[in-house]
Amino acid sequence: MKPEKCQWYKFHNELNIRFITDNPDFYNFVNQNLSFFKTESEDYQPDLEVKVYFYQKNNFSFQKKLAHNLFFDDNQILYSGRGFKIYAQEDKPFRVIAYVGNDFLRDIFNFFRFGRKAAKKGKYFKVMRNSFHLPLFYLLELKGYIILHGSAVARNNKAYLFLGANYVGKTTIALNLIYRHNFKLLGDNFLIIKNNKLYAFPNRVGATSFTLNSLPVKIKSQLVSEKYHLNLPLKKIALSAYPAKVFFLQLGPEPEIKKIELGTALKRLNATHNYLGEFPEHSYLAFLHQFPSIDDIQTRYTDFLKNQEIFLFQSSPDMDKNMKLLLEKFD
């Protein structure tokens, strides 16, 4: 049995999280991604406890089955993924235990495609997403938060959101606003919102080579699977801000911005989230008793967007044109 390492995180004075693992490399990987929330204090009880084991075997046994890879018993659920198993229990604290098999980290195709180190960290990211991100978002949704897929920046306490599917330029636009025009990052990939206020969730930013080459400065990054991950310094991160404008992104030959109606925005938001399938409502956690209804989540989306100025933003490969057009729309 390998020795365990422990780290505490505090999410905006809302949730206390205790993380334990027997894999030092994975421990460092998670800490790099969640460094913004690290805390040294252990004088409080955790709301979420996450344990991830690479060198232990699970001993769970469930009599009831929901699907070929999903088992349950009262307030507990066991999800058997490809190469790993995750046990979750609704309790105080909310408990998650993940067991990662050796075969999960052996991916010959990705080893050849990205290199061994990058492929391995890509696998770590998948484990972190299922064992850490999803339970955290689940608890936040129980507290009335909404989670959106997108990037957001802030200036003068005003937030500008860029929503859309993968590889449409959300991160590219956000990083260029940060490094060209002194905006600050609120979040990349996941946006956390409650009571019409965005809270920082600055996990490591995932950028393509095109994104990095579009910036006016060179930034140190690390290849993780098919993207380059980087940590922004604290001075370039905003703690929170209030939404000023929302942009739904798509790609095209020339930049263009036009207003869209609430119904169009909701349809595109739901289509994006359903296509990506990366939130608790698309996961094993949706079977837990306390999970908010889909209608409740939709109501939160509507309540948030109906108070915003919403635009469709077609970005182009010409970053100077994109920036000029965007800044004209900003307050």
C-alpha positions, -999 to 999 in steps of 0.1 A, spaced: 0 0 0 14 34 -10 15 63 14 -13 89 10 -11 126 4 -37 151 14 -46 186 3 -74 210 13 -93 234 -10 -117 261 -2 -142 272 -29 -152 309 -24 -161 303 13 -189 280 0 -174 245 1 -145 229 19 -129 200 0 -104 174 12 -85 155 -15 -65 123 -8 -46 101 -32 -18 75 -31 -3 87 -64 22 116 -59 22 124 -97 -16 127 -98 -15 147 -65 8 173 -82 -14 173 -113 -46 181 -93 -28 208 -73 -16 225 -105 -52 226 -118 -67 238 -85 -39 259 -71 -62 289 -69 -83 272 -42 -55 256 -21 -56 262 16 -34 250 44 -60 251 72 -77 219 84 -98 235 111 -131 228 94 -151 198 83 -151 189 46 -183 193 25 -167 171 -1 -141 144 4 -124 129 -27 -101 99 -25 -84 86 -57 -64 54 -54 -41 40 -81 -26 12 -60 -55 -3 -41 -84 -26 -52 -120 -17 -45 -142 -40 -23 -176 -26 -31 -205 -49 -37 -240 -37 -48 -271 -58 -53 -290 -33 -74 -282 -24 -110 -293 6 -131 -272 -1 -162 -244 -24 -173 -218 -1 -156 -240 16 -129 -249 1 -95 -267 16 -65 -279 10 -30 -299 36 -10 -278 69 -12 -248 53 -28 -238 47 -64 -210 29 -82 -199 39 -117 -177 15 -136 -159 34 -163 -133 22 -188 -103 15 -165 -116 31 -134 -145 29 -109 -160 57 -89 -181 53 -57 -202 82 -45 -222 85 -14 -247 113 -4 -237 121 31 -220 148 52 -194 151 38 -203 140 3 -179 112 -3 -162 101 -36 -137 72 -39 -121 64 -73 -101 34 -81 -79 36 -112 -67 5 -129 -32 1 -144 -47 -5 -179 -64 29 -178 -30 46 -180 -18 24 -209 -31 39 -241 -8 29 -270 -26 51 -296 -23 83 -275 12 75 -264 23 75 -301 1 105 -310 10 129 -281 39 113 -263 39 92 -231 39 122 -207 11 142 -225 -11 111 -229 -7 101 -192 -17 136 -181 -47 135 -204 -58 104 -186 -52 122 -153 -75 149 -165 -103 124 -172 -100 110 -137 -100 145 -122 -131 154 -143 -151 124 -131 -139 122 -95 -135 158 -86 -151 183 -110 -184 165 -114 -191 160 -76 -180 197 -70 -204 209 -97 -231 186 -83 -228 202 -48 -227 237 -63 -259 230 -83 -276 219 -50 -267 253 -36 -283 271 -65 -253 277 -88 -254 272 -125 -224 259 -145 -218 270 -181 -193 257 -207 -173 287 -218 -146 312 -211 -150 346 -193 -129 376 -186 -134 407 -164 -125 443 -163 -138 470 -139 -160 444 -122 -178 436 -154 -177 401 -169 -178 391 -205 -188 356 -213 -179 335 -244 -200 304 -248 -200 277 -274 -188 242 -282 -151 231 -283 -126 247 -308 -147 277 -317 -122 302 -302 -135 309 -266 -101 305 -250 -83 322 -279 -105 353 -275 -102 353 -237 -64 350 -236 -60 377 -263 -82 401 -242 -61 393 -212 -27 397 -228 -35 425 -253 -60 446 -233 -54 439 -196 -86 419 -189 -85 393 -161 -95 356 -163 -127 344 -145 -128 309 -160 -119 287 -189 -141 257 -197 -163 260 -167 -181 292 -156 -196 293 -121 -226 316 -115 -250 324 -87 -273 354 -81 -262 370 -114 -225 369 -103 -196 350 -118 -171 334 -94 -136 325 -105 -129 289 -115 -94 293 -130 -83 257 -135 -54 253 -159 -63 269 -193 -63 245 -222 -50 262 -254 -42 250 -289 -10 259 -307 -30 284 -328 -41 302 -296 -6 304 -282 8 317 -315 -19 344 -316 -8 360 -284 17 389 -282 38 371 -256 52 336 -252 36 317 -224 51 286 -207 27 256 -212 26 219 -209 11 195 -235 -18 175 -220 -33 151 -245 -41 174 -275 -40 208 -258 -14 229 -241 -22 236 -204 -10 267 -186 -15 285 -153 -21 322 -153 -5 343 -126 -28 355 -98 -25 391 -110 -43 381 -142 -73 364 -124 -104 382 -112 -121 368 -80 -156 376 -92 -175 400 -115 -210 409 -127 -221 399 -163 -221 427 -188 -225 408 -221 -228 372 -233 -214 361 -266 -221 328 -283 -192 319 -306 -188 304 -340 -160 305 -366 -161 322 -400 -140 340 -426 -148 375 -412 -157 387 -377 -193 397 -372 -214 404 -341 -252 405 -340 -278 405 -312 -299 373 -306 -331 367 -287 -334 348 -255 -351 318 -271 -322 314 -296 -296 317 -269 -313 290 -247 -316 267 -276 -279 271 -285 -268 268 -248 -288 235 -243 -275 221 -276 -239 229 -266 -243 213 -232 -260 182 -245 -235 178 -273 -205 180 -249 -222 160 -221 -197 171 -194 -219 183 -165 -234 163 -136 -268 160 -153 -250 140 -180 -232 117 -156 -237 90 -130 -245 117 -104 -278 124 -121 -292 92 -105 -287 105 -69 -318 114 -50 -310 151 -43 -301 160 -79 -319 191 -91 -346 185 -118 -338 193 -154 -367 218 -152 -350 236 -123 -317 238 -141 -335 252 -172 -352 278 -151 -319 289 -138 -305 292 -173 -335 313 -184 -334 335 -153 -297 342 -159 -299 349 -197 -330 370 -197 -312 397 -178 -282 398 -202 -273 414 -235 -268 384 -258 -249 383 -290 -238 358 -317 -201 364 -323 -185 350 -355 -147 352 -349 -122 350 -377 -85 339 -379 -76 377 -379 -72 384 -342 -67 422 -347 -101 424 -364 -117 403 -337 -104 424 -309 -114 457 -326 -149 445 -332 -153 431 -297 -140 462 -279 -165 483 -297 -192 463 -281 -178 464 -246 -189 491 -222 
